[in-house]
Amino acid sequence: MTASETAVVQASADVAESAEIGDRTRVWHLAQVREGAKIGADCNIGRGAYVGPDVVMGSGCKLQNYALVYEPARLGDGVFIGPAAVLTNDEFPRAVNPDLTPKSADDWHAVGVTIGTGASIGARAVCIAPVTIGEWALIAAGAVVTKDVPAFALVVGVPARRIGWVGTAGHPLERDGDDWVCPVSGGRYSEAEGILSPL
């Protein structure tokens, strides 16, 4: 494991020798970080969480207890993954081949979930690879994401659907004339053809 002197890795965590852990990142009890994973600075990997081989996480990410991030996921800076959320990696999952021989790594093609900067995935949500979740989007707890999510979208349900927009503060935006406004930060956004952009 490559880790800075200021990283904290609990003794009960299982971190592969080839994993890279950034400055001030904390890896808590019973978490597993697999071979080749790269975790940025100031991250928090919760109890029992799993980070698959070669997963890349930016800086400032929070992976809550028992969240599962399967390879080859890519997470931008400041991504939040809620407790027991799952990022999948197999479009057609099977334990065995048609002749009932066990599948090996050569018998399938892993596909990943990509999550943009600042996005949040709620508790027990499932993101079905391959999907891309745009920056600052908010996925509600328990949602099942089966298609790409635009930046700043608020999505809920099974399958997940957009019901509104959120700003960088994470709160639902409110309509103000032709624009959208954050009730917390006052930030303003414009919407055009299903795409939200900060003003």
C-alpha positions in Angstrom: 0.0 0.0 0.0 1.2 3.5 -0.9 0.0 5.9 1.8 1.1 9.2 3.1 2.2 9.5 6.7 -1.0 11.3 7.6 -3.4 8.7 6.2 -5.1 6.6 8.9 -5.8 2.9 8.1 -7.3 0.8 10.9 -5.6 -2.5 11.7 -8.7 -4.5 10.8 -9.0 -2.9 7.3 -7.7 -5.0 4.4 -5.8 -2.7 2.0 -3.9 -4.3 -0.9 -0.2 -3.6 -1.2 -0.7 -2.0 -4.6 -3.5 0.4 -3.5 -2.8 4.1 -3.2 -4.2 6.0 -0.3 -4.1 9.8 -0.3 -3.1 12.3 2.3 -5.4 12.5 5.4 -7.6 9.8 4.1 -9.1 7.4 6.7 -9.9 3.8 6.1 -12.0 2.4 8.9 -12.6 -1.0 10.5 -13.2 -4.0 8.2 -13.1 -1.9 5.0 -11.4 -3.6 2.0 -9.5 -1.7 -0.7 -8.4 -4.0 -3.5 -5.4 -4.1 -5.8 -4.5 -1.0 -7.8 -7.3 1.1 -6.3 -6.4 4.8 -6.1 -8.0 6.9 -3.4 -7.4 10.6 -3.2 -6.7 12.9 -0.3 -9.2 13.7 2.5 -11.4 10.7 1.8 -13.3 8.7 4.4 -13.8 4.9 3.7 -16.4 3.7 6.2 -16.7 0.4 8.2 -17.2 -2.6 6.0 -17.0 -0.7 2.8 -15.5 -2.3 -0.4 -13.4 -0.6 -3.1 -12.7 -2.9 -6.0 -9.5 -3.4 -8.0 -8.4 -0.4 -10.0 -11.3 1.8 -8.8 -10.3 5.5 -8.9 -11.8 7.9 -6.3 -11.0 11.6 -6.3 -10.2 13.7 -3.2 -12.7 14.5 -0.6 -15.0 11.5 -1.2 -17.0 9.8 1.5 -17.8 6.1 1.2 -20.2 5.3 4.0 -20.5 2.0 6.0 -21.0 -1.1 3.9 -21.1 0.7 0.5 -19.8 -1.4 -2.4 -17.9 0.2 -5.2 -17.1 -2.4 -7.9 -14.4 -2.0 -10.5 -14.0 -0.2 -12.9 -15.9 2.7 -11.2 -14.6 6.2 -11.5 -15.6 8.8 -8.9 -14.8 12.5 -9.1 -13.8 14.8 -6.3 -16.2 15.2 -3.4 -18.5 12.3 -4.2 -20.7 10.9 -1.4 -21.7 7.2 -1.5 -24.4 6.5 1.2 -24.5 3.5 3.6 -25.0 0.1 1.8 -25.2 1.8 -1.7 -24.0 -0.4 -4.6 -22.2 0.5 -7.8 -22.5 -2.6 -10.0 -20.1 -3.8 -12.8 -21.8 -6.7 -14.7 -24.5 -6.2 -17.3 -25.4 -9.8 -17.6 -24.5 -11.5 -14.3 -24.1 -15.2 -14.1 -22.2 -17.4 -11.6 -21.6 -20.1 -14.3 -21.3 -20.5 -18.0 -24.0 -22.3 -20.0 -22.2 -25.6 -19.5 -22.3 -24.9 -15.7 -18.5 -24.4 -15.4 -17.7 -21.5 -13.0 -17.1 -18.2 -14.7 -13.6 -16.7 -14.5 -12.4 -13.2 -15.0 -12.0 -14.0 -18.7 -15.6 -15.0 -19.1 -17.1 -11.5 -18.7 -16.4 -7.9 -19.4 -16.6 -5.5 -16.4 -18.4 -2.2 -17.0 -18.3 0.7 -14.5 -20.2 3.5 -13.0 -18.9 7.0 -13.5 -19.8 9.7 -11.0 -19.1 13.4 -11.5 -17.7 15.9 -9.0 -19.8 16.6 -5.9 -22.6 14.1 -6.7 -24.3 12.1 -3.9 -25.7 8.6 -3.9 -28.3 7.9 -1.1 -28.4 5.0 1.3 -29.1 1.6 -0.3 -29.3 3.1 -3.8 -28.1 0.9 -6.6 -26.4 2.3 -9.7 -26.5 -0.3 -12.6 -23.4 -0.1 -14.7 -22.7 1.3 -17.2 -24.2 4.6 -16.1 -22.8 8.1 -15.7 -24.1 10.3 -13.0 -23.4 14.0 -13.6 -21.7 16.4 -11.3 -23.7 17.6 -8.2 -26.6 15.2 -9.0 -28.5 13.7 -6.0 -29.7 10.1 -6.1 -32.4 9.5 -3.5 -32.1 6.7 -0.9 -33.3 3.4 -2.3 -33.3 4.5 -5.9 -32.2 2.2 -8.7 -30.4 4.1 -11.4 -30.6 2.4 -14.8 -29.8 5.3 -17.2 -27.5 8.3 -17.2 -28.3 11.1 -14.8 -27.7 14.7 -15.9 -25.7 17.1 -13.8 -27.7 18.7 -10.9 -30.6 16.3 -11.3 -32.6 15.0 -8.3 -33.7 11.5 -9.1 -35.9 9.1 -7.1 -37.6 5.7 -7.4 -37.3 2.3 -9.1 -36.3 2.8 -11.8 -34.9 6.3 -10.9 -36.5 9.3 -12.7 -35.8 13.0 -12.4 -38.2 14.9 -10.2 -36.3 18.2 -9.9 -32.9 19.9 -9.7 -30.5 20.5 -6.9 -27.7 23.0 -6.5 -24.1 22.5 -5.2 -25.5 22.8 -1.6 -27.6 19.7 -2.2 -31.0 21.3 -1.6 -33.8 21.2 -4.2 -33.9 24.3 -6.4 -36.9 26.6 -6.6 -38.3 28.2 -9.7 -37.7 32.0 -10.0 -39.0 33.3 -13.3 -37.0 31.7 -16.1 -34.3 30.6 -13.7 -33.8 28.2 -10.8 -32.4 29.4 -7.4 -30.9 27.6 -4.4 -32.8 28.5 -1.2 -29.6 28.0 0.8 -26.8 29.6 -1.2 -28.8 31.9 -3.5 -27.0 30.4 -6.5 -28.8 30.7 -9.7 -29.1 28.2 -12.6 -30.7 28.2 -16.0 -32.3 25.2 -17.7 -32.3 24.6 -21.5 -33.4 21.3 -23.2 -33.1 19.3 -20.0 -29.7 20.5 -19.0 -29.1 22.7 -16.0 -26.2 25.2 -15.9 -25.0 27.6 -13.2 -25.4 31.3 -14.1 
